């Protein structure tokens, strides 16, 4: 569940609430009962560099030649068994 940040207009209380996407936004400060505003916060999640997609999931990596099968093609999921 996502965590949302709120700030009270009366007392300035800054707090976080864990809420479902389907939950209504909070409207009342837990400290003083005053009106609150939902804040837009910066996330700490960032994708940098070439990434997992280019290194492991891009079509170019899937087109590489299959590795040798340790069971000599005896397993049902072996690429050489399908050939």
ZASE-584459 format. One record per residue (C-alpha): y, z, x. Coordinates in pm, whole numbers. Example, Ala and Ser with C-alpha at 12.3 -4.5 7.8 and 13.67 -1.06 7.14 Angstrom:
2
<atom y="-450" z="780" x="1230"/>
<atom y="-106" z="714" x="1367"/>
***
This chain:
83
<atom y="0" z="0" x="0"/>
<atom y="348" z="-79" x="126"/>
<atom y="600" z="185" x="222"/>
<atom y="951" z="148" x="80"/>
<atom y="1271" z="312" x="204"/>
<atom y="1525" z="466" x="-30"/>
<atom y="1859" z="641" x="12"/>
<atom y="2030" z="876" x="-230"/>
<atom y="2387" z="793" x="-336"/>
<atom y="2474" z="1162" x="-394"/>
<atom y="2327" z="1361" x="-103"/>
<atom y="2253" z="1078" x="144"/>
<atom y="1884" z="1173" x="163"/>
<atom y="1692" z="893" x="336"/>
<atom y="1321" z="890" x="251"/>
<atom y="1013" z="669" x="226"/>
<atom y="769" z="625" x="-62"/>
<atom y="427" z="463" x="-59"/>
<atom y="402" z="252" x="-372"/>
<atom y="183" z="-22" x="-516"/>
<atom y="334" z="-368" x="-560"/>
<atom y="296" z="-322" x="-935"/>
<atom y="484" z="15" x="-941"/>
<atom y="840" z="27" x="-1071"/>
<atom y="1099" z="111" x="-803"/>
<atom y="1193" z="480" x="-781"/>
<atom y="1520" z="575" x="-953"/>
<atom y="1571" z="943" x="-870"/>
<atom y="1616" z="1139" x="-545"/>
<atom y="1338" z="1396" x="-490"/>
<atom y="1590" z="1640" x="-335"/>
<atom y="1885" z="1640" x="-576"/>
<atom y="1780" z="1413" x="-864"/>
<atom y="2068" z="1173" x="-798"/>
<atom y="2055" z="794" x="-817"/>
<atom y="1894" z="612" x="-526"/>
<atom y="1900" z="264" x="-378"/>
<atom y="1605" z="76" x="-234"/>
<atom y="1678" z="-28" x="125"/>
<atom y="1575" z="-343" x="304"/>
<atom y="1419" z="-233" x="630"/>
<atom y="1324" z="-424" x="941"/>
<atom y="955" z="-462" x="997"/>
<atom y="787" z="-382" x="1325"/>
<atom y="540" z="-669" x="1283"/>
<atom y="612" z="-974" x="1496"/>
<atom y="410" z="-1273" x="1610"/>
<atom y="491" z="-1378" x="1966"/>
<atom y="341" z="-1615" x="2217"/>
<atom y="86" z="-1887" x="2154"/>
<atom y="-105" z="-1655" x="1921"/>
<atom y="-454" z="-1614" x="1791"/>
<atom y="-438" z="-1930" x="1579"/>
<atom y="-382" z="-2165" x="1871"/>
<atom y="-633" z="-1983" x="2089"/>
<atom y="-917" z="-1939" x="1843"/>
<atom y="-871" z="-2120" x="1513"/>
<atom y="-683" z="-2443" x="1570"/>
<atom y="-873" z="-2767" x="1506"/>
<atom y="-858" z="-2856" x="1874"/>
<atom y="-1068" z="-2551" x="1966"/>
<atom y="-1322" z="-2632" x="1693"/>
<atom y="-1368" z="-2979" x="1838"/>
<atom y="-1497" z="-2840" x="2167"/>
<atom y="-1856" z="-2913" x="2254"/>
<atom y="-2100" z="-2650" x="2125"/>
<atom y="-2229" z="-2391" x="2365"/>
<atom y="-2595" z="-2391" x="2458"/>
<atom y="-2816" z="-2216" x="2205"/>
<atom y="-2999" z="-1907" x="2335"/>
<atom y="-3287" z="-1980" x="2094"/>
<atom y="-3311" z="-2352" x="2176"/>
<atom y="-3199" z="-2457" x="1826"/>
<atom y="-3442" z="-2232" x="1639"/>
<atom y="-3178" z="-2049" x="1436"/>
<atom y="-3045" z="-2191" x="1108"/>
<atom y="-2679" z="-2158" x="1210"/>
<atom y="-2718" z="-2329" x="1545"/>
<atom y="-2495" z="-2639" x="1583"/>
<atom y="-2775" z="-2823" x="1761"/>
<atom y="-3016" z="-2756" x="1468"/>
<atom y="-2789" z="-2950" x="1229"/>
<atom y="-2793" z="-3257" x="1450"/>
***
